[in-house]
Amino acid sequence: EVEASSAPIEAAAAAAEGGGAAAAVGRAPPHKLERKWTFWFDNQSKPKQGAAWGTSLRKAYTFDTVEEFWCLYDQIFRPSKLSGNADFHCFKAGIEPKWEDPECANGGKWSVASSRKATLDTMWLETLMALIGEQFDESEEICGVVASVRQRQDKLALWTKTASNEAVQTSIGRKWKEIIDFNDKIVYSFHDDARREKSNRGGRYSV
């Protein structure tokens, strides 16, 4: 039986903190990022009956140096390492990857589907590097990114703060497509629509 468990993630993150990441920092002055970021893990393969969404979400590791990022990515946080229905999240420290978080409440997300694990890994890494490297002009508007591994089709979603600002969101969407080298149309959906279970499958904006 294949099941994605949070225990190995937490153990590996602890090892990275005590070993690889610390060693990398010890060799030379670490390269500080503009802000802190947090990796989260969510195992959705066996939700408990009646459990609210997000109850299986676990904070895994907060980092603020280039060295820590690469150690964590290499050892743990590649979507292709996930089995079953599970998500990796990388959000600005202090923001929980939930609709209820005040920073996300009025926001939405750009979404991209991927049928190949290698493609998902590449798009995920390119997005992470763009986020921690502050490559978006509207970086303050971005909350984080989610990689969702599913049996039929994997997805990547870029979460932003102000869904109603179409100009800002379309600018972010165009930049994201350029970063991940994606040529097909992508759509932006409001968290509020999902909360109310509106059948707005086409999304609000597209680029």
Rosetta constraint file for C-alpha pairs under 8 A:
AtomPair CA 2 CA 83 HARMONIC 6.61 0.50
AtomPair CA 2 CA 84 HARMONIC 6.41 0.50
AtomPair CA 3 CA 45 HARMONIC 6.53 0.50
AtomPair CA 3 CA 83 HARMONIC 6.28 0.50
AtomPair CA 3 CA 84 HARMONIC 5.56 0.50
AtomPair CA 4 CA 43 HARMONIC 5.93 0.50
AtomPair CA 4 CA 45 HARMONIC 6.88 0.50
AtomPair CA 4 CA 82 HARMONIC 6.51 0.50
AtomPair CA 4 CA 83 HARMONIC 5.35 0.50
AtomPair CA 4 CA 84 HARMONIC 5.71 0.50
AtomPair CA 4 CA 85 HARMONIC 7.22 0.50
AtomPair CA 4 CA 86 HARMONIC 6.56 0.50
AtomPair CA 5 CA 9 HARMONIC 7.46 0.50
AtomPair CA 5 CA 43 HARMONIC 6.40 0.50
AtomPair CA 6 CA 10 HARMONIC 6.16 0.50
AtomPair CA 6 CA 41 HARMONIC 6.87 0.50
AtomPair CA 6 CA 42 HARMONIC 7.55 0.50
AtomPair CA 6 CA 43 HARMONIC 6.86 0.50
AtomPair CA 6 CA 58 HARMONIC 7.49 0.50
AtomPair CA 7 CA 11 HARMONIC 6.08 0.50
AtomPair CA 8 CA 12 HARMONIC 5.90 0.50
AtomPair CA 9 CA 13 HARMONIC 6.07 0.50
AtomPair CA 9 CA 41 HARMONIC 7.71 0.50
AtomPair CA 9 CA 60 HARMONIC 7.06 0.50
AtomPair CA 9 CA 76 HARMONIC 6.82 0.50
AtomPair CA 10 CA 14 HARMONIC 6.17 0.50
AtomPair CA 10 CA 60 HARMONIC 5.82 0.50
AtomPair CA 11 CA 15 HARMONIC 6.21 0.50
AtomPair CA 12 CA 16 HARMONIC 6.08 0.50
AtomPair CA 12 CA 75 HARMONIC 7.41 0.50
AtomPair CA 12 CA 76 HARMONIC 6.80 0.50
AtomPair CA 13 CA 17 HARMONIC 6.16 0.50
AtomPair CA 13 CA 60 HARMONIC 6.55 0.50
AtomPair CA 13 CA 61 HARMONIC 6.32 0.50
AtomPair CA 13 CA 72 HARMONIC 7.03 0.50
AtomPair CA 13 CA 76 HARMONIC 7.43 0.50
AtomPair CA 14 CA 18 HARMONIC 6.17 0.50
AtomPair CA 15 CA 19 HARMONIC 5.56 0.50
AtomPair CA 15 CA 20 HARMONIC 7.33 0.50
AtomPair CA 16 CA 20 HARMONIC 4.95 0.50
AtomPair CA 16 CA 21 HARMONIC 5.26 0.50
AtomPair CA 16 CA 22 HARMONIC 7.32 0.50
AtomPair CA 16 CA 71 HARMONIC 6.78 0.50
AtomPair CA 16 CA 72 HARMONIC 6.56 0.50
AtomPair CA 16 CA 75 HARMONIC 7.79 0.50
AtomPair CA 17 CA 21 HARMONIC 5.44 0.50
AtomPair CA 17 CA 22 HARMONIC 5.89 0.50
AtomPair CA 18 CA 22 HARMONIC 5.87 0.50
AtomPair CA 19 CA 23 HARMONIC 5.79 0.50
AtomPair CA 20 CA 24 HARMONIC 6.06 0.50
AtomPair CA 20 CA 71 HARMONIC 6.25 0.50
AtomPair CA 21 CA 25 HARMONIC 6.24 0.50
AtomPair CA 21 CA 67 HARMONIC 6.33 0.50
AtomPair CA 21 CA 68 HARMONIC 4.83 0.50
AtomPair CA 21 CA 71 HARMONIC 5.66 0.50
AtomPair CA 21 CA 72 HARMONIC 7.56 0.50
AtomPair CA 22 CA 26 HARMONIC 6.05 0.50
AtomPair CA 22 CA 68 HARMONIC 7.73 0.50
AtomPair CA 23 CA 27 HARMONIC 6.41 0.50
AtomPair CA 24 CA 28 HARMONIC 7.21 0.50
AtomPair CA 24 CA 30 HARMONIC 7.82 0.50
AtomPair CA 24 CA 67 HARMONIC 6.10 0.50
AtomPair CA 24 CA 68 HARMONIC 7.62 0.50
AtomPair CA 25 CA 29 HARMONIC 6.28 0.50
AtomPair CA 25 CA 30 HARMONIC 5.19 0.50
AtomPair CA 25 CA 67 HARMONIC 6.57 0.50
AtomPair CA 25 CA 68 HARMONIC 7.75 0.50
AtomPair CA 30 CA 65 HARMONIC 6.11 0.50
AtomPair CA 30 CA 66 HARMONIC 7.13 0.50
AtomPair CA 30 CA 67 HARMONIC 6.54 0.50
AtomPair CA 31 CA 65 HARMONIC 5.28 0.50
AtomPair CA 31 CA 66 HARMONIC 5.46 0.50
AtomPair CA 31 CA 67 HARMONIC 6.93 0.50
AtomPair CA 32 CA 64 HARMONIC 5.90 0.50
AtomPair CA 32 CA 65 HARMONIC 4.38 0.50
AtomPair CA 32 CA 66 HARMONIC 6.49 0.50
AtomPair CA 33 CA 64 HARMONIC 5.31 0.50
AtomPair CA 33 CA 65 HARMONIC 5.27 0.50
AtomPair CA 33 CA 66 HARMONIC 6.63 0.50
AtomPair CA 33 CA 132 HARMONIC 6.61 0.50
AtomPair CA 33 CA 133 HARMONIC 7.33 0.50
AtomPair CA 34 CA 64 HARMONIC 7.77 0.50
AtomPair CA 34 CA 132 HARMONIC 7.35 0.50
AtomPair CA 34 CA 133 HARMONIC 7.72 0.50
AtomPair CA 34 CA 134 HARMONIC 7.57 0.50
AtomPair CA 35 CA 64 HARMONIC 6.29 0.50
AtomPair CA 35 CA 92 HARMONIC 7.55 0.50
AtomPair CA 35 CA 93 HARMONIC 7.92 0.50
AtomPair CA 35 CA 132 HARMONIC 7.61 0.50
AtomPair CA 36 CA 62 HARMONIC 6.76 0.50
AtomPair CA 36 CA 63 HARMONIC 5.72 0.50
AtomPair CA 36 CA 64 HARMONIC 4.56 0.50
AtomPair CA 36 CA 92 HARMONIC 6.22 0.50
AtomPair CA 36 CA 93 HARMONIC 5.34 0.50
AtomPair CA 37 CA 62 HARMONIC 5.58 0.50
AtomPair CA 37 CA 63 HARMONIC 5.56 0.50
AtomPair CA 37 CA 64 HARMONIC 6.40 0.50
AtomPair CA 37 CA 90 HARMONIC 6.64 0.50
AtomPair CA 37 CA 91 HARMONIC 5.66 0.50
AtomPair CA 37 CA 92 HARMONIC 4.44 0.50
AtomPair CA 37 CA 93 HARMONIC 4.64 0.50
AtomPair CA 37 CA 132 HARMONIC 7.71 0.50
AtomPair CA 38 CA 59 HARMONIC 7.26 0.50
AtomPair CA 38 CA 60 HARMONIC 7.33 0.50
AtomPair CA 38 CA 61 HARMONIC 5.62 0.50
AtomPair CA 38 CA 62 HARMONIC 4.14 0.50
AtomPair CA 38 CA 63 HARMONIC 6.33 0.50
AtomPair CA 38 CA 89 HARMONIC 7.92 0.50
AtomPair CA 38 CA 90 HARMONIC 5.52 0.50
AtomPair CA 38 CA 91 HARMONIC 5.40 0.50
AtomPair CA 38 CA 92 HARMONIC 6.07 0.50
AtomPair CA 38 CA 93 HARMONIC 5.21 0.50
AtomPair CA 39 CA 59 HARMONIC 6.42 0.50
AtomPair CA 39 CA 60 HARMONIC 5.52 0.50
AtomPair CA 39 CA 61 HARMONIC 5.32 0.50
AtomPair CA 39 CA 62 HARMONIC 6.32 0.50
AtomPair CA 39 CA 88 HARMONIC 7.07 0.50
AtomPair CA 39 CA 89 HARMONIC 5.53 0.50
AtomPair CA 39 CA 90 HARMONIC 4.49 0.50
AtomPair CA 39 CA 91 HARMONIC 6.65 0.50
AtomPair CA 40 CA 57 HARMONIC 6.94 0.50
AtomPair CA 40 CA 58 HARMONIC 5.58 0.50
AtomPair CA 40 CA 59 HARMONIC 4.47 0.50
AtomPair CA 40 CA 60 HARMONIC 5.11 0.50
AtomPair CA 40 CA 61 HARMONIC 7.17 0.50
AtomPair CA 40 CA 88 HARMONIC 5.83 0.50
AtomPair CA 40 CA 89 HARMONIC 4.86 0.50
AtomPair CA 40 CA 90 HARMONIC 6.27 0.50
AtomPair CA 40 CA 91 HARMONIC 7.92 0.50
AtomPair CA 41 CA 57 HARMONIC 5.86 0.50
AtomPair CA 41 CA 58 HARMONIC 5.23 0.50
AtomPair CA 41 CA 59 HARMONIC 6.45 0.50
AtomPair CA 41 CA 60 HARMONIC 6.48 0.50
AtomPair CA 41 CA 86 HARMONIC 7.48 0.50
AtomPair CA 41 CA 87 HARMONIC 5.85 0.50
AtomPair CA 41 CA 88 HARMONIC 4.92 0.50
AtomPair CA 41 CA 89 HARMONIC 6.34 0.50
AtomPair CA 42 CA 54 HARMONIC 7.70 0.50
AtomPair CA 42 CA 56 HARMONIC 5.62 0.50
AtomPair CA 42 CA 57 HARMONIC 4.38 0.50
AtomPair CA 42 CA 58 HARMONIC 6.13 0.50
AtomPair CA 42 CA 86 HARMONIC 5.59 0.50
AtomPair CA 42 CA 87 HARMONIC 5.04 0.50
AtomPair CA 42 CA 88 HARMONIC 6.58 0.50
AtomPair CA 43 CA 47 HARMONIC 7.93 0.50
AtomPair CA 43 CA 56 HARMONIC 6.04 0.50
AtomPair CA 43 CA 57 HARMONIC 7.07 0.50
AtomPair CA 43 CA 85 HARMONIC 6.52 0.50
AtomPair CA 43 CA 86 HARMONIC 4.55 0.50
AtomPair CA 43 CA 87 HARMONIC 6.59 0.50
AtomPair CA 44 CA 56 HARMONIC 7.12 0.50
AtomPair CA 44 CA 84 HARMONIC 7.99 0.50
AtomPair CA 44 CA 85 HARMONIC 5.23 0.50
AtomPair CA 44 CA 86 HARMONIC 5.27 0.50
AtomPair CA 44 CA 87 HARMONIC 7.67 0.50
AtomPair CA 45 CA 84 HARMONIC 5.85 0.50
AtomPair CA 45 CA 85 HARMONIC 4.71 0.50
AtomPair CA 45 CA 86 HARMONIC 6.59 0.50
AtomPair CA 47 CA 51 HARMONIC 6.79 0.50
AtomPair CA 47 CA 56 HARMONIC 7.49 0.50
AtomPair CA 51 CA 55 HARMONIC 6.76 0.50
AtomPair CA 54 CA 98 HARMONIC 7.15 0.50
AtomPair CA 62 CA 93 HARMONIC 6.92 0.50
AtomPair CA 63 CA 68 HARMONIC 6.12 0.50
AtomPair CA 63 CA 69 HARMONIC 6.62 0.50
AtomPair CA 64 CA 68 HARMONIC 7.19 0.50
AtomPair CA 64 CA 69 HARMONIC 7.69 0.50
AtomPair CA 65 CA 69 HARMONIC 6.41 0.50
AtomPair CA 66 CA 70 HARMONIC 6.40 0.50
AtomPair CA 67 CA 71 HARMONIC 6.27 0.50
AtomPair CA 68 CA 72 HARMONIC 6.07 0.50
AtomPair CA 69 CA 73 HARMONIC 6.03 0.50
AtomPair CA 70 CA 74 HARMONIC 5.91 0.50
AtomPair CA 71 CA 75 HARMONIC 6.08 0.50
AtomPair CA 72 CA 76 HARMONIC 5.57 0.50
AtomPair CA 72 CA 77 HARMONIC 6.21 0.50
AtomPair CA 73 CA 77 HARMONIC 4.62 0.50
AtomPair CA 73 CA 78 HARMONIC 6.16 0.50
AtomPair CA 74 CA 78 HARMONIC 7.29 0.50
AtomPair CA 76 CA 81 HARMONIC 7.39 0.50
AtomPair CA 77 CA 81 HARMONIC 7.47 0.50
AtomPair CA 77 CA 88 HARMONIC 7.11 0.50
AtomPair CA 78 CA 82 HARMONIC 7.46 0.50
AtomPair CA 78 CA 121 HARMONIC 6.13 0.50
AtomPair CA 79 CA 87 HARMONIC 7.90 0.50
AtomPair CA 79 CA 88 HARMONIC 6.99 0.50
AtomPair CA 79 CA 117 HARMONIC 7.29 0.50
AtomPair CA 79 CA 120 HARMONIC 7.03 0.50
AtomPair CA 79 CA 121 HARMONIC 5.82 0.50
AtomPair CA 79 CA 124 HARMONIC 7.87 0.50
AtomPair CA 79 CA 147 HARMONIC 6.66 0.50
AtomPair CA 79 CA 148 HARMONIC 7.73 0.50
AtomPair CA 79 CA 149 HARMONIC 6.78 0.50
AtomPair CA 80 CA 117 HARMONIC 5.51 0.50
AtomPair CA 80 CA 118 HARMONIC 7.04 0.50
AtomPair CA 80 CA 120 HARMONIC 7.77 0.50
AtomPair CA 80 CA 121 HARMONIC 6.44 0.50
AtomPair CA 82 CA 86 HARMONIC 6.67 0.50
AtomPair CA 82 CA 149 HARMONIC 6.99 0.50
AtomPair CA 83 CA 149 HARMONIC 7.60 0.50
AtomPair CA 84 CA 149 HARMONIC 7.19 0.50
AtomPair CA 84 CA 150 HARMONIC 6.72 0.50
AtomPair CA 84 CA 151 HARMONIC 7.20 0.50
AtomPair CA 85 CA 148 HARMONIC 7.53 0.50
AtomPair CA 85 CA 149 HARMONIC 5.71 0.50
AtomPair CA 85 CA 150 HARMONIC 5.14 0.50
AtomPair CA 85 CA 151 HARMONIC 7.25 0.50
AtomPair CA 86 CA 148 HARMONIC 6.10 0.50
AtomPair CA 86 CA 149 HARMONIC 5.59 0.50
AtomPair CA 86 CA 150 HARMONIC 7.24 0.50
AtomPair CA 87 CA 146 HARMONIC 6.73 0.50
AtomPair CA 87 CA 147 HARMONIC 5.54 0.50
AtomPair CA 87 CA 148 HARMONIC 4.47 0.50
AtomPair CA 87 CA 149 HARMONIC 6.17 0.50
AtomPair CA 88 CA 146 HARMONIC 5.79 0.50
AtomPair CA 88 CA 147 HARMONIC 5.21 0.50
AtomPair CA 88 CA 148 HARMONIC 6.66 0.50
AtomPair CA 89 CA 97 HARMONIC 7.16 0.50
AtomPair CA 89 CA 144 HARMONIC 7.26 0.50
AtomPair CA 89 CA 145 HARMONIC 5.79 0.50
AtomPair CA 89 CA 146 HARMONIC 4.42 0.50
AtomPair CA 89 CA 147 HARMONIC 6.36 0.50
AtomPair CA 90 CA 128 HARMONIC 7.63 0.50
AtomPair CA 90 CA 144 HARMONIC 5.55 0.50
AtomPair CA 90 CA 145 HARMONIC 5.49 0.50
AtomPair CA 90 CA 146 HARMONIC 6.57 0.50
AtomPair CA 91 CA 95 HARMONIC 6.36 0.50
AtomPair CA 91 CA 96 HARMONIC 7.21 0.50
AtomPair CA 91 CA 97 HARMONIC 6.81 0.50
AtomPair CA 91 CA 143 HARMONIC 5.77 0.50
AtomPair CA 91 CA 144 HARMONIC 3.98 0.50
AtomPair CA 91 CA 145 HARMONIC 6.38 0.50
AtomPair CA 92 CA 143 HARMONIC 6.02 0.50
AtomPair CA 92 CA 144 HARMONIC 6.17 0.50
AtomPair CA 95 CA 101 HARMONIC 6.67 0.50
AtomPair CA 95 CA 103 HARMONIC 6.62 0.50
AtomPair CA 95 CA 104 HARMONIC 7.93 0.50
AtomPair CA 95 CA 143 HARMONIC 7.07 0.50
AtomPair CA 96 CA 101 HARMONIC 5.92 0.50
AtomPair CA 97 CA 101 HARMONIC 7.24 0.50
AtomPair CA 97 CA 104 HARMONIC 7.69 0.50
AtomPair CA 97 CA 144 HARMONIC 7.66 0.50
AtomPair CA 98 CA 104 HARMONIC 6.93 0.50
AtomPair CA 99 CA 104 HARMONIC 5.49 0.50
AtomPair CA 99 CA 105 HARMONIC 5.16 0.50
AtomPair CA 99 CA 191 HARMONIC 6.54 0.50
AtomPair CA 100 CA 104 HARMONIC 6.81 0.50
AtomPair CA 100 CA 105 HARMONIC 5.52 0.50
AtomPair CA 101 CA 105 HARMONIC 5.81 0.50
AtomPair CA 102 CA 106 HARMONIC 7.80 0.50
AtomPair CA 103 CA 107 HARMONIC 7.71 0.50
AtomPair CA 103 CA 143 HARMONIC 7.29 0.50
AtomPair CA 103 CA 161 HARMONIC 6.01 0.50
AtomPair CA 104 CA 108 HARMONIC 7.41 0.50
AtomPair CA 104 CA 143 HARMONIC 7.04 0.50
AtomPair CA 104 CA 159 HARMONIC 7.66 0.50
AtomPair CA 104 CA 160 HARMONIC 6.93 0.50
AtomPair CA 104 CA 161 HARMONIC 5.34 0.50
AtomPair CA 105 CA 161 HARMONIC 7.49 0.50
AtomPair CA 105 CA 191 HARMONIC 7.23 0.50
AtomPair CA 105 CA 192 HARMONIC 7.70 0.50
AtomPair CA 106 CA 161 HARMONIC 6.13 0.50
AtomPair CA 106 CA 162 HARMONIC 5.68 0.50
AtomPair CA 106 CA 163 HARMONIC 6.17 0.50
AtomPair CA 106 CA 164 HARMONIC 7.97 0.50
AtomPair CA 106 CA 190 HARMONIC 7.92 0.50
AtomPair CA 106 CA 191 HARMONIC 7.19 0.50
AtomPair CA 106 CA 192 HARMONIC 7.15 0.50
AtomPair CA 107 CA 159 HARMONIC 7.21 0.50
AtomPair CA 107 CA 160 HARMONIC 5.43 0.50
AtomPair CA 107 CA 161 HARMONIC 4.14 0.50
AtomPair CA 107 CA 162 HARMONIC 4.63 0.50
AtomPair CA 107 CA 163 HARMONIC 4.38 0.50
AtomPair CA 107 CA 164 HARMONIC 7.71 0.50
AtomPair CA 107 CA 190 HARMONIC 6.18 0.50
AtomPair CA 107 CA 191 HARMONIC 6.03 0.50
AtomPair CA 107 CA 192 HARMONIC 7.78 0.50
AtomPair CA 108 CA 159 HARMONIC 5.78 0.50
AtomPair CA 108 CA 160 HARMONIC 5.65 0.50
AtomPair CA 108 CA 161 HARMONIC 6.77 0.50
AtomPair CA 108 CA 162 HARMONIC 7.28 0.50
AtomPair CA 108 CA 163 HARMONIC 5.28 0.50
AtomPair CA 108 CA 188 HARMONIC 6.87 0.50
AtomPair CA 108 CA 189 HARMONIC 5.46 0.50
AtomPair CA 108 CA 190 HARMONIC 4.13 0.50
AtomPair CA 108 CA 191 HARMONIC 4.78 0.50
AtomPair CA 108 CA 192 HARMONIC 7.71 0.50
AtomPair CA 109 CA 157 HARMONIC 5.96 0.50
AtomPair CA 109 CA 158 HARMONIC 5.23 0.50
AtomPair CA 109 CA 159 HARMONIC 4.32 0.50
AtomPair CA 109 CA 160 HARMONIC 5.96 0.50
AtomPair CA 109 CA 188 HARMONIC 5.45 0.50
AtomPair CA 109 CA 189 HARMONIC 5.55 0.50
AtomPair CA 109 CA 190 HARMONIC 6.65 0.50
AtomPair CA 109 CA 191 HARMONIC 7.39 0.50
AtomPair CA 110 CA 157 HARMONIC 5.47 0.50
AtomPair CA 110 CA 158 HARMONIC 5.14 0.50
AtomPair CA 110 CA 159 HARMONIC 6.69 0.50
AtomPair CA 110 CA 173 HARMONIC 6.66 0.50
AtomPair CA 110 CA 186 HARMONIC 6.85 0.50
AtomPair CA 110 CA 187 HARMONIC 5.75 0.50
AtomPair CA 110 CA 188 HARMONIC 4.41 0.50
AtomPair CA 110 CA 189 HARMONIC 6.66 0.50
AtomPair CA 111 CA 155 HARMONIC 6.91 0.50
AtomPair CA 111 CA 156 HARMONIC 5.72 0.50
AtomPair CA 111 CA 157 HARMONIC 4.37 0.50
AtomPair CA 111 CA 158 HARMONIC 6.53 0.50
AtomPair CA 111 CA 186 HARMONIC 6.33 0.50
AtomPair CA 111 CA 187 HARMONIC 6.21 0.50
AtomPair CA 111 CA 188 HARMONIC 6.67 0.50
AtomPair CA 112 CA 155 HARMONIC 5.67 0.50
AtomPair CA 112 CA 156 HARMONIC 5.20 0.50
AtomPair CA 112 CA 157 HARMONIC 6.39 0.50
AtomPair CA 112 CA 186 HARMONIC 6.26 0.50
AtomPair CA 113 CA 153 HARMONIC 6.67 0.50
AtomPair CA 113 CA 154 HARMONIC 5.82 0.50
AtomPair CA 113 CA 155 HARMONIC 4.43 0.50
AtomPair CA 113 CA 156 HARMONIC 6.40 0.50
AtomPair CA 114 CA 119 HARMONIC 6.66 0.50
AtomPair CA 114 CA 120 HARMONIC 5.97 0.50
AtomPair CA 114 CA 153 HARMONIC 6.08 0.50
AtomPair CA 114 CA 154 HARMONIC 5.13 0.50
AtomPair CA 114 CA 155 HARMONIC 5.85 0.50
AtomPair CA 114 CA 156 HARMONIC 7.82 0.50
AtomPair CA 115 CA 119 HARMONIC 7.77 0.50
AtomPair CA 115 CA 120 HARMONIC 7.99 0.50
AtomPair CA 115 CA 152 HARMONIC 7.65 0.50
AtomPair CA 115 CA 153 HARMONIC 5.24 0.50
AtomPair CA 115 CA 154 HARMONIC 6.14 0.50
AtomPair CA 116 CA 120 HARMONIC 6.39 0.50
AtomPair CA 116 CA 154 HARMONIC 7.65 0.50
AtomPair CA 117 CA 121 HARMONIC 6.14 0.50
AtomPair CA 117 CA 154 HARMONIC 7.62 0.50
AtomPair CA 118 CA 122 HARMONIC 6.28 0.50
AtomPair CA 119 CA 123 HARMONIC 6.19 0.50
AtomPair CA 120 CA 124 HARMONIC 5.92 0.50
AtomPair CA 120 CA 147 HARMONIC 7.77 0.50
AtomPair CA 120 CA 154 HARMONIC 7.21 0.50
AtomPair CA 120 CA 155 HARMONIC 7.56 0.50
AtomPair CA 120 CA 156 HARMONIC 7.40 0.50
AtomPair CA 121 CA 125 HARMONIC 6.12 0.50
AtomPair CA 122 CA 126 HARMONIC 6.13 0.50
AtomPair CA 122 CA 180 HARMONIC 7.77 0.50
AtomPair CA 123 CA 127 HARMONIC 6.04 0.50
AtomPair CA 123 CA 156 HARMONIC 7.97 0.50
AtomPair CA 123 CA 180 HARMONIC 5.14 0.50
AtomPair CA 124 CA 128 HARMONIC 6.13 0.50
AtomPair CA 124 CA 147 HARMONIC 6.86 0.50
AtomPair CA 124 CA 156 HARMONIC 7.20 0.50
AtomPair CA 125 CA 129 HARMONIC 6.15 0.50
AtomPair CA 126 CA 130 HARMONIC 6.21 0.50
AtomPair CA 126 CA 179 HARMONIC 6.52 0.50
AtomPair CA 126 CA 180 HARMONIC 6.01 0.50
AtomPair CA 127 CA 131 HARMONIC 6.16 0.50
AtomPair CA 127 CA 145 HARMONIC 7.71 0.50
AtomPair CA 127 CA 176 HARMONIC 7.49 0.50
AtomPair CA 127 CA 179 HARMONIC 6.87 0.50
AtomPair CA 127 CA 180 HARMONIC 6.76 0.50
AtomPair CA 128 CA 132 HARMONIC 6.19 0.50
AtomPair CA 128 CA 145 HARMONIC 7.75 0.50
AtomPair CA 129 CA 133 HARMONIC 5.68 0.50
AtomPair CA 130 CA 134 HARMONIC 5.95 0.50
AtomPair CA 130 CA 135 HARMONIC 4.98 0.50
AtomPair CA 130 CA 136 HARMONIC 7.06 0.50
AtomPair CA 130 CA 179 HARMONIC 7.41 0.50
AtomPair CA 131 CA 135 HARMONIC 6.34 0.50
AtomPair CA 131 CA 136 HARMONIC 7.19 0.50
AtomPair CA 131 CA 139 HARMONIC 7.55 0.50
AtomPair CA 131 CA 144 HARMONIC 7.82 0.50
AtomPair CA 134 CA 139 HARMONIC 6.18 0.50
AtomPair CA 135 CA 139 HARMONIC 7.38 0.50
AtomPair CA 136 CA 172 HARMONIC 7.04 0.50
AtomPair CA 136 CA 175 HARMONIC 7.13 0.50
AtomPair CA 138 CA 142 HARMONIC 7.11 0.50
AtomPair CA 138 CA 168 HARMONIC 7.27 0.50
AtomPair CA 138 CA 172 HARMONIC 6.96 0.50
AtomPair CA 141 CA 160 HARMONIC 5.63 0.50
AtomPair CA 141 CA 161 HARMONIC 5.39 0.50
AtomPair CA 141 CA 162 HARMONIC 7.02 0.50
AtomPair CA 142 CA 158 HARMONIC 7.68 0.50
AtomPair CA 142 CA 159 HARMONIC 6.18 0.50
AtomPair CA 142 CA 160 HARMONIC 4.36 0.50
AtomPair CA 142 CA 161 HARMONIC 6.20 0.50
AtomPair CA 143 CA 158 HARMONIC 7.81 0.50
AtomPair CA 143 CA 159 HARMONIC 5.38 0.50
AtomPair CA 143 CA 160 HARMONIC 5.13 0.50
AtomPair CA 143 CA 161 HARMONIC 6.42 0.50
AtomPair CA 144 CA 158 HARMONIC 6.05 0.50
AtomPair CA 144 CA 159 HARMONIC 5.36 0.50
AtomPair CA 144 CA 160 HARMONIC 7.20 0.50
AtomPair CA 145 CA 156 HARMONIC 7.18 0.50
AtomPair CA 145 CA 157 HARMONIC 5.59 0.50
AtomPair CA 145 CA 158 HARMONIC 4.46 0.50
AtomPair CA 145 CA 159 HARMONIC 5.86 0.50
AtomPair CA 146 CA 156 HARMONIC 5.64 0.50
AtomPair CA 146 CA 157 HARMONIC 5.13 0.50
AtomPair CA 146 CA 158 HARMONIC 6.56 0.50
AtomPair CA 146 CA 159 HARMONIC 7.85 0.50
AtomPair CA 147 CA 154 HARMONIC 7.57 0.50
AtomPair CA 147 CA 155 HARMONIC 5.94 0.50
AtomPair CA 147 CA 156 HARMONIC 4.63 0.50
AtomPair CA 147 CA 157 HARMONIC 6.66 0.50
AtomPair CA 148 CA 154 HARMONIC 5.62 0.50
AtomPair CA 148 CA 155 HARMONIC 5.08 0.50
AtomPair CA 148 CA 156 HARMONIC 6.23 0.50
AtomPair CA 149 CA 153 HARMONIC 7.31 0.50
AtomPair CA 149 CA 154 HARMONIC 4.72 0.50
AtomPair CA 149 CA 155 HARMONIC 6.72 0.50
AtomPair CA 150 CA 154 HARMONIC 5.16 0.50
AtomPair CA 150 CA 155 HARMONIC 7.90 0.50
AtomPair CA 160 CA 169 HARMONIC 7.78 0.50
AtomPair CA 162 CA 169 HARMONIC 7.92 0.50
AtomPair CA 163 CA 169 HARMONIC 7.01 0.50
AtomPair CA 163 CA 190 HARMONIC 6.07 0.50
AtomPair CA 165 CA 169 HARMONIC 6.30 0.50
AtomPair CA 166 CA 170 HARMONIC 5.99 0.50
AtomPair CA 166 CA 205 HARMONIC 7.33 0.50
AtomPair CA 167 CA 171 HARMONIC 6.21 0.50
AtomPair CA 168 CA 172 HARMONIC 6.28 0.50
AtomPair CA 169 CA 173 HARMONIC 6.08 0.50
AtomPair CA 169 CA 188 HARMONIC 7.96 0.50
AtomPair CA 170 CA 174 HARMONIC 6.11 0.50
AtomPair CA 170 CA 205 HARMONIC 7.22 0.50
AtomPair CA 170 CA 206 HARMONIC 7.25 0.50
AtomPair CA 170 CA 207 HARMONIC 6.54 0.50
AtomPair CA 171 CA 175 HARMONIC 6.27 0.50
AtomPair CA 172 CA 176 HARMONIC 6.03 0.50
AtomPair CA 173 CA 177 HARMONIC 6.26 0.50
AtomPair CA 173 CA 186 HARMONIC 7.73 0.50
AtomPair CA 173 CA 206 HARMONIC 7.98 0.50
AtomPair CA 173 CA 207 HARMONIC 6.47 0.50
AtomPair CA 174 CA 178 HARMONIC 6.40 0.50
AtomPair CA 174 CA 207 HARMONIC 6.27 0.50
AtomPair CA 175 CA 179 HARMONIC 6.24 0.50
AtomPair CA 176 CA 180 HARMONIC 6.22 0.50
AtomPair CA 177 CA 181 HARMONIC 5.65 0.50
AtomPair CA 177 CA 182 HARMONIC 4.95 0.50
AtomPair CA 177 CA 183 HARMONIC 6.95 0.50
AtomPair CA 178 CA 182 HARMONIC 6.58 0.50
AtomPair CA 185 CA 206 HARMONIC 6.64 0.50
AtomPair CA 185 CA 207 HARMONIC 5.65 0.50
AtomPair CA 186 CA 206 HARMONIC 5.58 0.50
AtomPair CA 186 CA 207 HARMONIC 5.73 0.50
AtomPair CA 187 CA 202 HARMONIC 6.95 0.50
AtomPair CA 187 CA 203 HARMONIC 5.40 0.50
AtomPair CA 187 CA 204 HARMONIC 7.13 0.50
AtomPair CA 187 CA 205 HARMONIC 5.68 0.50
AtomPair CA 187 CA 206 HARMONIC 4.27 0.50
AtomPair CA 187 CA 207 HARMONIC 6.72 0.50
AtomPair CA 188 CA 203 HARMONIC 5.16 0.50
AtomPair CA 188 CA 204 HARMONIC 5.68 0.50
AtomPair CA 188 CA 205 HARMONIC 5.04 0.50
AtomPair CA 188 CA 206 HARMONIC 6.00 0.50
AtomPair CA 189 CA 193 HARMONIC 7.34 0.50
AtomPair CA 189 CA 194 HARMONIC 7.99 0.50
AtomPair CA 189 CA 203 HARMONIC 4.50 0.50
AtomPair CA 189 CA 204 HARMONIC 5.51 0.50
AtomPair CA 189 CA 205 HARMONIC 7.23 0.50
AtomPair CA 190 CA 194 HARMONIC 6.81 0.50
AtomPair CA 190 CA 203 HARMONIC 7.50 0.50
AtomPair CA 190 CA 204 HARMONIC 7.11 0.50
AtomPair CA 191 CA 195 HARMONIC 6.12 0.50
AtomPair CA 192 CA 196 HARMONIC 6.24 0.50
AtomPair CA 193 CA 197 HARMONIC 5.95 0.50
AtomPair CA 193 CA 198 HARMONIC 5.18 0.50
AtomPair CA 193 CA 199 HARMONIC 7.86 0.50
AtomPair CA 193 CA 200 HARMONIC 7.17 0.50
AtomPair CA 194 CA 198 HARMONIC 6.15 0.50
AtomPair CA 200 CA 204 HARMONIC 7.70 0.50
